[in-house]
Amino acid sequence: MKLILATPLYPPDSGGPATDAALLARELPAYGIETVVCSFGSVRHLPRGIRHLVYASKLLKLARGTDGIISFDTFSVCIPAAYVARKLRIPLIVRVPGDFAWEQARQRFGVTDSLEEFQQKKYGARIERFRTLQRTAVNQAALVVVPSDYFLHIFEEWKLTAPLKRIYLGIDPLDPEQYKHAPLQKVPQGKILFSVGRFVPWKGFASLIELMPSLPKEWYLVLAGNGPQEGELKRKVQELALQDRVTFTGKLLREDVLAWLTHADAFVLNTSFESFSFQVLEAMACGVPVITTNIGSLPELITNGVEGVLCAPNDMKAFAAAVESTVSEPEAWKQRTQAAQEKSQRFSTKASLDAFVEALREVIT
């Protein structure tokens, strides 16, 4: 079997699709499946619209003689992939990282509704156009793979004719000890709150910055990543005079993220949307206290009070209390981190790959 991996992001880019596509490119050959990567990054410098035409042309050339296309998003690469798959009469498999129309509505059109609310409402013509194009492309798939039960329920509301299957993502077994002595720059001399992700509105980084004045001065916040909100977040740090307590690392390699997790006294993620969080799963595996939100797929990873603490998004009083409890309740957090490490082992790369390859063989003959 030979498959095209059509992905919006690929290392050194960061993000879920990049991690997922790189994993399949590395591991699928062991299952007898050859892969060819076609990354949207190669055309992103081109004007909007033109880039999609050029990408479709590249994809068409690469896909001739192959057995199918795997798309790692629902819009930028999925629309060209759906066209190419239909033209060549080969199956399209969509691995869903999120709802592109909702993300655009949040980033570009001032929508503040949650993902669940977004599914139930109608919006302006531009947002509805994104929604229609996205759903039309995804509906041409021979298989749509979602990464959590939460997202399975979201996509069931789309009323697709394409079959849906939930396959959890996974990580390779981790030995935190091997990362503890990795050299890191700008390590604060105090207690470290660590968070990582794309700097976009629904990740809630601004509220984490606003949290810092309410915490004892021994606590420092380290933010890893980049994205469209980076300038805004750095201005907020200056406005609150927190330059000595908030550190931006920029985009990091996975090994450096794991090193920071082993240095951190708590991992915090104030997100209002997660289809599946590699970051939370890796924090669990590293044995660092995890404080995150009670939304999306996160309750499938963390049971509140058992493997970590779940708060409502942007409830900074709850976040502050949870952070301070890592100091005041050491025994409780020791039990939670041990439980989290044990639970993280259920979400393995091998289990995820085995399930995905089995699903592939059912739709590609």
Phi, psi and omega in degrees: 000140177229127185232148173266131175260103181265108189229140178287335183223147178206142181311138016279004173300151176252167180123162183304311179300323179296314179297315183293314181295319179296321178299312181294322178298325182280322192260332185297327177304331178293342177263009181081022182243116178278142181233148172231126183270133173234101186266136178293342179301334181289345182239000187296338180286348183278161179299152177305143181088305178297318183300324181290324177294316180295319180296319179299321179295316178297316182296320179299318180295315182289328189279345180300129179083003178263174185259355180167171180234133172255122177259136182255017168211182183247010183214284191303317175260338183291320180296309174299322180295321178296319178298312183294317180299319179293318181296319183269355180059049176237156183291148171249129175244127182250122172261116191273120174263343183175187178253103185300319182298318178295317179300317178294321178300321180288318186281323192247338190238014172073013178287134179247000181296149174291168178300319179297316179295324182299326182293338187261353187244163171252148183230194181292171187301320183292318179294317180295330176294316176302315183298315182295313179300317181298309184292326177297317180294312182297325184290348177275357184288149171281340180201134175244119183254123178250152190267005183198161175296324178304312182285334174300317179294321178300313185285336175298333178285345178285344180058047181285151169273340178292140180291144180250142176216131176269122174229114178298144170282171182209173177232157174290153177305137183246141169247098184305332183300327184288347180256351187294334184253013177292138180291130178232150178261153174059041179281118181295150177265077182176200179276137190248123165266127182241136175218149183215147177156181175285139181278081179232160190305319187285355177277345170070027181293328180300319180292327177296321177296317180294339178292329192301318180299337181275350180265153174306149187292352176287345182270137177235147180250127176245120181250121180249135177134189175204180181149181188297339181268005187302312180299318179298318181293320180292325176294322179296321177300317179293318181299325181267004179055047182250020183303331181274353184239355179234127181240132173257123181268344191080185179292136184241151167291156182303321181299324179287324175300315179296323177296316178297322179298324179285340176273339189285151173267344173197145173255128181237138177219106184264059186266150174252009175202130171211120172281322172193137186247104171300322184297315179295317181297319179291324176296318176301314182294331181277353177078023177264142176305132183249124176235115184215198188255162185264039186240167172056226183274355188298322176296345174284339178262318185241125168267124185304126179084353181254301178255355182175198179234134178249133179236163172291145177306135177066014173274084188287339173294317178293320177298315180299316179297320180293318178299312182293334178292338177296337177267317185279341182232063185297323182291320178298318181286332174297317178295320180294315182292325176294318178296322180294318178298318179295316182293325182300334182290342177288337183259075185262152175302316184296316180297320179295315181294317179302315181294321182291317180295321176300318178293321178301314185292341177283336183250346179242114183248000000 
